[in-house]
Amino acid sequence: MTASRKTIKVKQIASPIRRRGDQRETLIGLKLNRIGRVVELPDTPATRGMIHKVRHLVEVVDASR
């Protein structure tokens, strides 16, 4: 029995300019560094926490199951 890998597609919608340094580092950790960039990330509690921290700079485009 194989475990299904859940993923989340996240899109950066705002700039990290004039934001705290930890928010910039979180975006880099999410592999986002340019407005409009979309990445597919594993759906883990750590990833969800990072997305929550910068929720005003990103939007979840798709959550596959």
Predicted model as a PDB file, atoms N, CA, C, CB and O in Angstrom, pLDDT in the B-factor column:
MODEL        1                                                                  
ATOM      1  N   MET A   1       0.841  -1.171   0.000  1.00 42.00           N  
ATOM      2  CA  MET A   1       0.000   0.000   0.000  1.00 42.00           C  
ATOM      3  C   MET A   1       0.893   1.243   0.000  1.00 42.00           C  
ATOM      4  CB  MET A   1      -0.960  -0.007   1.218  1.00 42.00           C  
ATOM      5  O   MET A   1       1.721   1.409   0.895  1.00 42.00           O  
ATOM      6  N   THR A   2       0.732   2.096  -0.974  1.00 49.00           N  
ATOM      7  CA  THR A   2       1.553   3.291  -1.077  1.00 49.00           C  
ATOM      8  C   THR A   2       0.821   4.476  -0.470  1.00 49.00           C  
ATOM      9  CB  THR A   2       1.922   3.575  -2.540  1.00 49.00           C  
ATOM     10  O   THR A   2      -0.398   4.602  -0.579  1.00 49.00           O  
ATOM     11  N   ALA A   3       1.584   5.326   0.160  1.00 56.00           N  
ATOM     12  CA  ALA A   3       1.006   6.529   0.757  1.00 56.00           C  
ATOM     13  C   ALA A   3       0.809   7.582  -0.333  1.00 56.00           C  
ATOM     14  CB  ALA A   3       1.915   7.080   1.902  1.00 56.00           C  
ATOM     15  O   ALA A   3       1.724   7.869  -1.104  1.00 56.00           O  
ATOM     16  N   SER A   4      -0.383   8.146  -0.388  1.00 63.00           N  
ATOM     17  CA  SER A   4      -0.622   9.194  -1.372  1.00 63.00           C  
ATOM     18  C   SER A   4       0.080  10.467  -0.912  1.00 63.00           C  
ATOM     19  CB  SER A   4      -2.147   9.440  -1.573  1.00 63.00           C  
ATOM     20  O   SER A   4       0.009  10.840   0.259  1.00 63.00           O  
ATOM     21  N   ARG A   5       0.737  11.106  -1.819  1.00 82.00           N  
ATOM     22  CA  ARG A   5       1.480  12.316  -1.489  1.00 82.00           C  
ATOM     23  C   ARG A   5       0.596  13.524  -1.797  1.00 82.00           C  
ATOM     24  CB  ARG A   5       2.829  12.386  -2.280  1.00 82.00           C  
ATOM     25  O   ARG A   5       0.267  13.793  -2.953  1.00 82.00           O  
ATOM     26  N   LYS A   6       0.226  14.234  -0.757  1.00 90.00           N  
ATOM     27  CA  LYS A   6      -0.573  15.435  -0.919  1.00 90.00           C  
ATOM     28  C   LYS A   6       0.352  16.605  -1.199  1.00 90.00           C  
ATOM     29  CB  LYS A   6      -1.442  15.702   0.333  1.00 90.00           C  
ATOM     30  O   LYS A   6       1.438  16.706  -0.628  1.00 90.00           O  
ATOM     31  N   THR A   7      -0.089  17.484  -2.082  1.00 93.00           N  
ATOM     32  CA  THR A   7       0.705  18.659  -2.414  1.00 93.00           C  
ATOM     33  C   THR A   7      -0.170  19.898  -2.384  1.00 93.00           C  
ATOM     34  CB  THR A   7       1.368  18.501  -3.791  1.00 93.00           C  
ATOM     35  O   THR A   7      -1.397  19.825  -2.464  1.00 93.00           O  
ATOM     36  N   ILE A   8       0.490  21.028  -2.267  1.00 95.00           N  
ATOM     37  CA  ILE A   8      -0.176  22.326  -2.280  1.00 95.00           C  
ATOM     38  C   ILE A   8       0.544  23.192  -3.298  1.00 95.00           C  
ATOM     39  CB  ILE A   8      -0.180  22.995  -0.858  1.00 95.00           C  
ATOM     40  O   ILE A   8       1.773  23.254  -3.306  1.00 95.00           O  
ATOM     41  N   LYS A   9      -0.219  23.863  -4.159  1.00 96.00           N  
ATOM     42  CA  LYS A   9       0.371  24.848  -5.057  1.00 96.00           C  
ATOM     43  C   LYS A   9       0.170  26.217  -4.442  1.00 96.00           C  
ATOM     44  CB  LYS A   9      -0.255  24.773  -6.486  1.00 96.00           C  
ATOM     45  O   LYS A   9      -0.949  26.603  -4.102  1.00 96.00           O  
ATOM     46  N   VAL A  10       1.271  26.948  -4.301  1.00 97.00           N  
ATOM     47  CA  VAL A  10       1.256  28.255  -3.658  1.00 97.00           C  
ATOM     48  C   VAL A  10       1.787  29.290  -4.637  1.00 97.00           C  
ATOM     49  CB  VAL A  10       2.094  28.248  -2.349  1.00 97.00           C  
ATOM     50  O   VAL A  10       2.781  29.056  -5.325  1.00 97.00           O  
ATOM     51  N   LYS A  11       1.115  30.436  -4.694  1.00 97.00           N  
ATOM     52  CA  LYS A  11       1.514  31.518  -5.594  1.00 97.00           C  
ATOM     53  C   LYS A  11       1.828  32.759  -4.771  1.00 97.00           C  
ATOM     54  CB  LYS A  11       0.403  31.817  -6.641  1.00 97.00           C  
ATOM     55  O   LYS A  11       1.071  33.123  -3.871  1.00 97.00           O  
ATOM     56  N   GLN A  12       2.948  33.407  -5.084  1.00 97.00           N  
ATOM     57  CA  GLN A  12       3.299  34.653  -4.407  1.00 97.00           C  
ATOM     58  C   GLN A  12       2.528  35.788  -5.065  1.00 97.00           C  
ATOM     59  CB  GLN A  12       4.841  34.916  -4.459  1.00 97.00           C  
ATOM     60  O   GLN A  12       2.576  35.952  -6.284  1.00 97.00           O  
ATOM     61  N   ILE A  13       1.812  36.577  -4.250  1.00 97.00           N  
ATOM     62  CA  ILE A  13       0.982  37.651  -4.800  1.00 97.00           C  
ATOM     63  C   ILE A  13       1.425  39.040  -4.362  1.00 97.00           C  
ATOM     64  CB  ILE A  13      -0.449  37.439  -4.402  1.00 97.00           C  
ATOM     65  O   ILE A  13       0.897  40.039  -4.850  1.00 97.00           O  
ATOM     66  N   ALA A  14       2.394  39.116  -3.442  1.00 96.00           N  
ATOM     67  CA  ALA A  14       2.852  40.417  -2.953  1.00 96.00           C  
ATOM     68  C   ALA A  14       4.359  40.390  -2.742  1.00 96.00           C  
ATOM     69  CB  ALA A  14       2.131  40.798  -1.640  1.00 96.00           C  
ATOM     70  O   ALA A  14       4.973  39.328  -2.638  1.00 96.00           O  
ATOM     71  N   SER A  15       4.929  41.567  -2.682  1.00 95.00           N  
ATOM     72  CA  SER A  15       6.373  41.711  -2.527  1.00 95.00           C  
ATOM     73  C   SER A  15       6.785  41.682  -1.066  1.00 95.00           C  
ATOM     74  CB  SER A  15       6.846  43.001  -3.171  1.00 95.00           C  
ATOM     75  O   SER A  15       6.052  42.171  -0.206  1.00 95.00           O  
ATOM     76  N   PRO A  16       7.957  41.109  -0.773  1.00 94.00           N  
ATOM     77  CA  PRO A  16       8.457  41.129   0.604  1.00 94.00           C  
ATOM     78  C   PRO A  16       9.177  42.426   0.972  1.00 94.00           C  
ATOM     79  CB  PRO A  16       9.388  39.969   0.818  1.00 94.00           C  
ATOM     80  O   PRO A  16       9.716  42.538   2.073  1.00 94.00           O  
ATOM     81  N   ILE A  17       9.194  43.393   0.080  1.00 94.00           N  
ATOM     82  CA  ILE A  17       9.845  44.668   0.375  1.00 94.00           C  
ATOM     83  C   ILE A  17       9.105  45.335   1.534  1.00 94.00           C  
ATOM     84  CB  ILE A  17       9.868  45.598  -0.887  1.00 94.00           C  
ATOM     85  O   ILE A  17       7.874  45.344   1.570  1.00 94.00           O  
ATOM     86  N   ARG A  18       9.858  45.888   2.475  1.00 94.00           N  
ATOM     87  CA  ARG A  18       9.347  46.545   3.676  1.00 94.00           C  
ATOM     88  C   ARG A  18       8.620  45.581   4.605  1.00 94.00           C  
ATOM     89  CB  ARG A  18       8.421  47.672   3.291  1.00 94.00           C  
ATOM     90  O   ARG A  18       7.715  45.977   5.339  1.00 94.00           O  
ATOM     91  N   ARG A  19       9.021  44.322   4.567  1.00 94.00           N  
ATOM     92  CA  ARG A  19       8.505  43.317   5.503  1.00 94.00           C  
ATOM     93  C   ARG A  19       9.640  42.908   6.424  1.00 94.00           C  
ATOM     94  CB  ARG A  19       7.913  42.071   4.750  1.00 94.00           C  
ATOM     95  O   ARG A  19      10.807  43.183   6.144  1.00 94.00           O  
ATOM     96  N   ARG A  20       9.299  42.256   7.512  1.00 95.00           N  
ATOM     97  CA  ARG A  20      10.324  41.788   8.448  1.00 95.00           C  
ATOM     98  C   ARG A  20      11.201  40.736   7.777  1.00 95.00           C  
ATOM     99  CB  ARG A  20       9.675  41.213   9.733  1.00 95.00           C  
ATOM    100  O   ARG A  20      10.766  40.039   6.859  1.00 95.00           O  
ATOM    101  N   GLY A  21      12.423  40.634   8.242  1.00 95.00           N  
ATOM    102  CA  GLY A  21      13.390  39.698   7.661  1.00 95.00           C  
ATOM    103  C   GLY A  21      12.951  38.251   7.735  1.00 95.00           C  
ATOM    104  O   GLY A  21      13.216  37.475   6.817  1.00 95.00           O  
ATOM    105  N   ASP A  22      12.275  37.871   8.828  1.00 96.00           N  
ATOM    106  CA  ASP A  22      11.850  36.482   8.947  1.00 96.00           C  
ATOM    107  C   ASP A  22      10.782  36.131   7.919  1.00 96.00           C  
ATOM    108  CB  ASP A  22      11.331  36.212  10.348  1.00 96.00           C  
ATOM    109  O   ASP A  22      10.684  34.974   7.509  1.00 96.00           O  
ATOM    110  N   GLN A  23       9.980  37.105   7.495  1.00 96.00           N  
ATOM    111  CA  GLN A  23       8.990  36.842   6.450  1.00 96.00           C  
ATOM    112  C   GLN A  23       9.671  36.642   5.099  1.00 96.00           C  
ATOM    113  CB  GLN A  23       7.975  37.995   6.369  1.00 96.00           C  
ATOM    114  O   GLN A  23       9.255  35.793   4.311  1.00 96.00           O  
ATOM    115  N   ARG A  24      10.709  37.419   4.834  1.00 96.00           N  
ATOM    116  CA  ARG A  24      11.480  37.230   3.601  1.00 96.00           C  
ATOM    117  C   ARG A  24      12.125  35.847   3.579  1.00 96.00           C  
ATOM    118  CB  ARG A  24      12.561  38.324   3.464  1.00 96.00           C  
ATOM    119  O   ARG A  24      12.103  35.156   2.561  1.00 96.00           O  
ATOM    120  N   GLU A  25      12.697  35.455   4.712  1.00 96.00           N  
ATOM    121  CA  GLU A  25      13.339  34.146   4.803  1.00 96.00           C  
ATOM    122  C   GLU A  25      12.326  33.012   4.646  1.00 96.00           C  
ATOM    123  CB  GLU A  25      14.073  34.010   6.136  1.00 96.00           C  
ATOM    124  O   GLU A  25      12.647  31.967   4.080  1.00 96.00           O  
ATOM    125  N   THR A  26      11.124  33.211   5.138  1.00 97.00           N  
ATOM    126  CA  THR A  26      10.076  32.205   4.984  1.00 97.00           C  
ATOM    127  C   THR A  26       9.706  32.042   3.513  1.00 97.00           C  
ATOM    128  CB  THR A  26       8.835  32.587   5.810  1.00 97.00           C  
ATOM    129  O   THR A  26       9.514  30.921   3.042  1.00 97.00           O  
ATOM    130  N   LEU A  27       9.604  33.155   2.784  1.00 97.00           N  
ATOM    131  CA  LEU A  27       9.324  33.068   1.347  1.00 97.00           C  
ATOM    132  C   LEU A  27      10.436  32.315   0.627  1.00 97.00           C  
ATOM    133  CB  LEU A  27       9.158  34.474   0.741  1.00 97.00           C  
ATOM    134  O   LEU A  27      10.164  31.501  -0.255  1.00 97.00           O  
ATOM    135  N   ILE A  28      11.663  32.575   0.989  1.00 96.00           N  
ATOM    136  CA  ILE A  28      12.785  31.862   0.372  1.00 96.00           C  
ATOM    137  C   ILE A  28      12.706  30.382   0.713  1.00 96.00           C  
ATOM    138  CB  ILE A  28      14.138  32.452   0.838  1.00 96.00           C  
ATOM    139  O   ILE A  28      12.986  29.535  -0.136  1.00 96.00           O  
ATOM    140  N   GLY A  29      12.330  30.064   1.940  1.00 96.00           N  
ATOM    141  CA  GLY A  29      12.157  28.674   2.353  1.00 96.00           C  
ATOM    142  C   GLY A  29      11.056  27.969   1.575  1.00 96.00           C  
ATOM    143  O   GLY A  29      11.111  26.757   1.361  1.00 96.00           O  
ATOM    144  N   LEU A  30      10.055  28.735   1.153  1.00 96.00           N  
ATOM    145  CA  LEU A  30       8.964  28.191   0.334  1.00 96.00           C  
ATOM    146  C   LEU A  30       9.313  28.181  -1.157  1.00 96.00           C  
ATOM    147  CB  LEU A  30       7.688  29.002   0.558  1.00 96.00           C  
ATOM    148  O   LEU A  30       8.481  27.820  -1.989  1.00 96.00           O  
ATOM    149  N   LYS A  31      10.536  28.575  -1.491  1.00 96.00           N  
ATOM    150  CA  LYS A  31      11.019  28.643  -2.873  1.00 96.00           C  
ATOM    151  C   LYS A  31      10.280  29.702  -3.679  1.00 96.00           C  
ATOM    152  CB  LYS A  31      10.871  27.285  -3.551  1.00 96.00           C  
ATOM    153  O   LYS A  31      10.086  29.551  -4.885  1.00 96.00           O  
ATOM    154  N   LEU A  32       9.875  30.759  -3.020  1.00 96.00           N  
ATOM    155  CA  LEU A  32       9.220  31.885  -3.673  1.00 96.00           C  
ATOM    156  C   LEU A  32      10.107  33.108  -3.524  1.00 96.00           C  
ATOM    157  CB  LEU A  32       7.806  32.143  -3.075  1.00 96.00           C  
ATOM    158  O   LEU A  32      10.578  33.401  -2.425  1.00 96.00           O  
ATOM    159  N   ASN A  33      10.338  33.819  -4.602  1.00 91.00           N  
ATOM    160  CA  ASN A  33      11.133  35.043  -4.517  1.00 91.00           C  
ATOM    161  C   ASN A  33      10.765  36.038  -5.605  1.00 91.00           C  
ATOM    162  CB  ASN A  33      12.608  34.714  -4.603  1.00 91.00           C  
ATOM    163  O   ASN A  33      11.514  36.977  -5.873  1.00 91.00           O  
ATOM    164  N   ARG A  34       9.626  35.837  -6.223  1.00 94.00           N  
ATOM    165  CA  ARG A  34       9.194  36.732  -7.290  1.00 94.00           C  
ATOM    166  C   ARG A  34       7.670  36.693  -7.368  1.00 94.00           C  
ATOM    167  CB  ARG A  34       9.838  36.333  -8.660  1.00 94.00           C  
ATOM    168  O   ARG A  34       7.070  35.620  -7.302  1.00 94.00           O  
ATOM    169  N   ILE A  35       7.049  37.851  -7.506  1.00 96.00           N  
ATOM    170  CA  ILE A  35       5.588  37.908  -7.599  1.00 96.00           C  
ATOM    171  C   ILE A  35       5.134  37.125  -8.829  1.00 96.00           C  
ATOM    172  CB  ILE A  35       5.086  39.386  -7.667  1.00 96.00           C  
ATOM    173  O   ILE A  35       5.699  37.268  -9.913  1.00 96.00           O  
ATOM    174  N   GLY A  36       4.116  36.306  -8.644  1.00 96.00           N  
ATOM    175  CA  GLY A  36       3.571  35.511  -9.738  1.00 96.00           C  
ATOM    176  C   GLY A  36       4.138  34.111  -9.832  1.00 96.00           C  
ATOM    177  O   GLY A  36       3.625  33.287 -10.589  1.00 96.00           O  
ATOM    178  N   ARG A  37       5.181  33.830  -9.081  1.00 96.00           N  
ATOM    179  CA  ARG A  37       5.787  32.505  -9.122  1.00 96.00           C  
ATOM    180  C   ARG A  37       4.902  31.510  -8.384  1.00 96.00           C  
ATOM    181  CB  ARG A  37       7.202  32.529  -8.510  1.00 96.00           C  
ATOM    182  O   ARG A  37       4.378  31.808  -7.311  1.00 96.00           O  
ATOM    183  N   VAL A  38       4.739  30.318  -8.971  1.00 96.00           N  
ATOM    184  CA  VAL A  38       3.929  29.254  -8.379  1.00 96.00           C  
ATOM    185  C   VAL A  38       4.831  28.051  -8.131  1.00 96.00           C  
ATOM    186  CB  VAL A  38       2.720  28.872  -9.305  1.00 96.00           C  
ATOM    187  O   VAL A  38       5.590  27.639  -9.008  1.00 96.00           O  
ATOM    188  N   VAL A  39       4.740  27.493  -6.928  1.00 96.00           N  
ATOM    189  CA  VAL A  39       5.510  26.300  -6.586  1.00 96.00           C  
ATOM    190  C   VAL A  39       4.577  25.245  -6.026  1.00 96.00           C  
ATOM    191  CB  VAL A  39       6.629  26.631  -5.572  1.00 96.00           C  
ATOM    192  O   VAL A  39       3.532  25.558  -5.456  1.00 96.00           O  
ATOM    193  N   GLU A  40       4.963  23.999  -6.194  1.00 96.00           N  
ATOM    194  CA  GLU A  40       4.211  22.879  -5.644  1.00 96.00           C  
ATOM    195  C   GLU A  40       5.003  22.318  -4.474  1.00 96.00           C  
ATOM    196  CB  GLU A  40       3.939  21.781  -6.725  1.00 96.00           C  
ATOM    197  O   GLU A  40       6.152  21.905  -4.628  1.00 96.00           O  
ATOM    198  N   LEU A  41       4.378  22.307  -3.308  1.00 95.00           N  
ATOM    199  CA  LEU A  41       5.051  21.914  -2.075  1.00 95.00           C  
ATOM    200  C   LEU A  41       4.329  20.742  -1.436  1.00 95.00           C  
ATOM    201  CB  LEU A  41       5.128  23.092  -1.095  1.00 95.00           C  
ATOM    202  O   LEU A  41       3.129  20.570  -1.650  1.00 95.00           O  
ATOM    203  N   PRO A  42       5.035  19.931  -0.654  1.00 95.00           N  
ATOM    204  CA  PRO A  42       4.366  18.845   0.071  1.00 95.00           C  
ATOM    205  C   PRO A  42       3.444  19.419   1.140  1.00 95.00           C  
ATOM    206  CB  PRO A  42       5.404  17.890   0.712  1.00 95.00           C  
ATOM    207  O   PRO A  42       3.755  20.429   1.771  1.00 95.00           O  
ATOM    208  N   ASP A  43       2.319  18.766   1.330  1.00 94.00           N  
ATOM    209  CA  ASP A  43       1.338  19.213   2.313  1.00 94.00           C  
ATOM    210  C   ASP A  43       1.690  18.626   3.682  1.00 94.00           C  
ATOM    211  CB  ASP A  43      -0.103  18.801   1.887  1.00 94.00           C  
ATOM    212  O   ASP A  43       1.201  17.564   4.069  1.00 94.00           O  
ATOM    213  N   THR A  44       2.554  19.348   4.401  1.00 95.00           N  
ATOM    214  CA  THR A  44       2.975  18.925   5.735  1.00 95.00           C  
ATOM    215  C   THR A  44       2.622  20.020   6.735  1.00 95.00           C  
ATOM    216  CB  THR A  44       4.503  18.613   5.771  1.00 95.00           C  
ATOM    217  O   THR A  44       2.388  21.162   6.338  1.00 95.00           O  
ATOM    218  N   PRO A  45       2.579  19.697   8.013  1.00 96.00           N  
ATOM    219  CA  PRO A  45       2.317  20.733   9.012  1.00 96.00           C  
ATOM    220  C   PRO A  45       3.345  21.871   8.980  1.00 96.00           C  
ATOM    221  CB  PRO A  45       2.294  20.113  10.392  1.00 96.00           C  
ATOM    222  O   PRO A  45       2.997  23.028   9.213  1.00 96.00           O  
ATOM    223  N   ALA A  46       4.591  21.548   8.695  1.00 96.00           N  
ATOM    224  CA  ALA A  46       5.629  22.581   8.624  1.00 96.00           C  
ATOM    225  C   ALA A  46       5.367  23.544   7.463  1.00 96.00           C  
ATOM    226  CB  ALA A  46       7.020  21.934   8.471  1.00 96.00           C  
ATOM    227  O   ALA A  46       5.496  24.759   7.609  1.00 96.00           O  
ATOM    228  N   THR A  47       5.002  22.990   6.326  1.00 96.00           N  
ATOM    229  CA  THR A  47       4.706  23.827   5.162  1.00 96.00           C  
ATOM    230  C   THR A  47       3.475  24.686   5.427  1.00 96.00           C  
ATOM    231  CB  THR A  47       4.490  22.957   3.906  1.00 96.00           C  
ATOM    232  O   THR A  47       3.455  25.869   5.087  1.00 96.00           O  
ATOM    233  N   ARG A  48       2.457  24.097   6.029  1.00 96.00           N  
ATOM    234  CA  ARG A  48       1.240  24.852   6.361  1.00 96.00           C  
ATOM    235  C   ARG A  48       1.563  26.009   7.310  1.00 96.00           C  
ATOM    236  CB  ARG A  48       0.180  23.919   7.000  1.00 96.00           C  
ATOM    237  O   ARG A  48       1.009  27.099   7.169  1.00 96.00           O  
ATOM    238  N   GLY A  49       2.447  25.778   8.264  1.00 97.00           N  
ATOM    239  CA  GLY A  49       2.843  26.828   9.192  1.00 97.00           C  
ATOM    240  C   GLY A  49       3.574  27.962   8.498  1.00 97.00           C  
ATOM    241  O   GLY A  49       3.357  29.133   8.810  1.00 97.00           O  
ATOM    242  N   MET A  50       4.439  27.615   7.556  1.00 97.00           N  
ATOM    243  CA  MET A  50       5.160  28.637   6.796  1.00 97.00           C  
ATOM    244  C   MET A  50       4.196  29.461   5.957  1.00 97.00           C  
ATOM    245  CB  MET A  50       6.225  27.993   5.898  1.00 97.00           C  
ATOM    246  O   MET A  50       4.319  30.684   5.885  1.00 97.00           O  
ATOM    247  N   ILE A  51       3.236  28.792   5.323  1.00 97.00           N  
ATOM    248  CA  ILE A  51       2.236  29.497   4.517  1.00 97.00           C  
ATOM    249  C   ILE A  51       1.410  30.420   5.404  1.00 97.00           C  
ATOM    250  CB  ILE A  51       1.318  28.494   3.778  1.00 97.00           C  
ATOM    251  O   ILE A  51       1.094  31.542   5.010  1.00 97.00           O  
ATOM    252  N   HIS A  52       1.061  29.953   6.592  1.00 97.00           N  
ATOM    253  CA  HIS A  52       0.280  30.769   7.519  1.00 97.00           C  
ATOM    254  C   HIS A  52       1.046  32.026   7.933  1.00 97.00           C  
ATOM    255  CB  HIS A  52      -0.097  29.951   8.757  1.00 97.00           C  
ATOM    256  O   HIS A  52       0.455  33.094   8.093  1.00 97.00           O  
ATOM    257  N   LYS A  53       2.344  31.894   8.103  1.00 97.00           N  
ATOM    258  CA  LYS A  53       3.164  33.019   8.541  1.00 97.00           C  
ATOM    259  C   LYS A  53       3.188  34.147   7.508  1.00 97.00           C  
ATOM    260  CB  LYS A  53       4.581  32.550   8.825  1.00 97.00           C  
ATOM    261  O   LYS A  53       3.245  35.322   7.871  1.00 97.00           O  
ATOM    262  N   VAL A  54       3.146  33.788   6.216  1.00 97.00           N  
ATOM    263  CA  VAL A  54       3.198  34.809   5.156  1.00 97.00           C  
ATOM    264  C   VAL A  54       1.904  34.798   4.339  1.00 97.00           C  
ATOM    265  CB  VAL A  54       4.420  34.572   4.226  1.00 97.00           C  
ATOM    266  O   VAL A  54       1.928  35.033   3.131  1.00 97.00           O  
ATOM    267  N   ARG A  55       0.778  34.525   4.997  1.00 96.00           N  
ATOM    268  CA  ARG A  55      -0.502  34.380   4.302  1.00 96.00           C  
ATOM    269  C   ARG A  55      -0.934  35.658   3.591  1.00 96.00           C  
ATOM    270  CB  ARG A  55      -1.574  33.962   5.281  1.00 96.00           C  
ATOM    271  O   ARG A  55      -1.739  35.599   2.661  1.00 96.00           O  
ATOM    272  N   HIS A  56      -0.415  36.812   4.009  1.00 96.00           N  
ATOM    273  CA  HIS A  56      -0.740  38.074   3.353  1.00 96.00           C  
ATOM    274  C   HIS A  56       0.099  38.296   2.092  1.00 96.00           C  
ATOM    275  CB  HIS A  56      -0.537  39.231   4.322  1.00 96.00           C  
ATOM    276  O   HIS A  56      -0.161  39.237   1.342  1.00 96.00           O  
ATOM    277  N   LEU A  57       1.104  37.442   1.847  1.00 97.00           N  
ATOM    278  CA  LEU A  57       1.970  37.577   0.672  1.00 97.00           C  
ATOM    279  C   LEU A  57       1.741  36.479  -0.356  1.00 97.00           C  
ATOM    280  CB  LEU A  57       3.418  37.573   1.097  1.00 97.00           C  
ATOM    281  O   LEU A  57       2.208  36.589  -1.490  1.00 97.00           O  
ATOM    282  N   VAL A  58       1.029  35.421   0.023  1.00 97.00           N  
ATOM    283  CA  VAL A  58       0.821  34.271  -0.869  1.00 97.00           C  
ATOM    284  C   VAL A  58      -0.650  33.874  -0.898  1.00 97.00           C  
ATOM    285  CB  VAL A  58       1.685  33.071  -0.423  1.00 97.00           C  
ATOM    286  O   VAL A  58      -1.443  34.289  -0.053  1.00 97.00           O  
ATOM    287  N   GLU A  59      -0.992  33.059  -1.895  1.00 96.00           N  
ATOM    288  CA  GLU A  59      -2.315  32.443  -1.920  1.00 96.00           C  
ATOM    289  C   GLU A  59      -2.166  30.995  -2.350  1.00 96.00           C  
ATOM    290  CB  GLU A  59      -3.281  33.211  -2.871  1.00 96.00           C  
ATOM    291  O   GLU A  59      -1.298  30.658  -3.156  1.00 96.00           O  
ATOM    292  N   VAL A  60      -3.017  30.151  -1.808  1.00 95.00           N  
ATOM    293  CA  VAL A  60      -3.009  28.739  -2.172  1.00 95.00           C  
ATOM    294  C   VAL A  60      -3.833  28.607  -3.444  1.00 95.00           C  
ATOM    295  CB  VAL A  60      -3.578  27.827  -1.014  1.00 95.00           C  
ATOM    296  O   VAL A  60      -5.021  28.928  -3.460  1.00 95.00           O  
ATOM    297  N   VAL A  61      -3.191  28.131  -4.515  1.00 92.00           N  
ATOM    298  CA  VAL A  61      -3.843  28.002  -5.807  1.00 92.00           C  
ATOM    299  C   VAL A  61      -4.600  26.687  -5.893  1.00 92.00           C  
ATOM    300  CB  VAL A  61      -2.820  28.102  -6.937  1.00 92.00           C  
ATOM    301  O   VAL A  61      -5.734  26.645  -6.369  1.00 92.00           O  
ATOM    302  N   ASP A  62      -3.962  25.597  -5.424  1.00 82.00           N  
ATOM    303  CA  ASP A  62      -4.563  24.285  -5.558  1.00 82.00           C  
ATOM    304  C   ASP A  62      -4.029  23.381  -4.449  1.00 82.00           C  
ATOM    305  CB  ASP A  62      -4.275  23.680  -6.959  1.00 82.00           C  
ATOM    306  O   ASP A  62      -2.839  23.396  -4.134  1.00 82.00           O  
ATOM    307  N   ALA A  63      -4.912  22.615  -3.878  1.00 71.00           N  
ATOM    308  CA  ALA A  63      -4.502  21.625  -2.880  1.00 71.00           C  
ATOM    309  C   ALA A  63      -4.921  20.253  -3.390  1.00 71.00           C  
ATOM    310  CB  ALA A  63      -5.134  21.927  -1.467  1.00 71.00           C  
ATOM    311  O   ALA A  63      -6.088  19.879  -3.268  1.00 71.00           O  
ATOM    312  N   SER A  64      -3.985  19.499  -3.960  1.00 66.00           N  
ATOM    313  CA  SER A  64      -4.277  18.177  -4.511  1.00 66.00           C  
ATOM    314  C   SER A  64      -4.282  17.141  -3.398  1.00 66.00           C  
ATOM    315  CB  SER A  64      -3.250  17.796  -5.597  1.00 66.00           C  
ATOM    316  O   SER A  64      -3.582  17.279  -2.395  1.00 66.00           O  
ATOM    317  N   ARG A  65      -5.074  16.115  -3.592  1.00 59.00           N  
ATOM    318  CA  ARG A  65      -5.097  15.033  -2.607  1.00 59.00           C  
ATOM    319  C   ARG A  65      -4.750  13.741  -3.256  1.00 59.00           C  
ATOM    320  CB  ARG A  65      -6.448  14.926  -1.934  1.00 59.00           C  
ATOM    321  O   ARG A  65      -4.716  12.706  -2.590  1.00 59.00           O  
TER     322      ARG A  65                                                      
ENDMDL                                                                          
END                                                                             
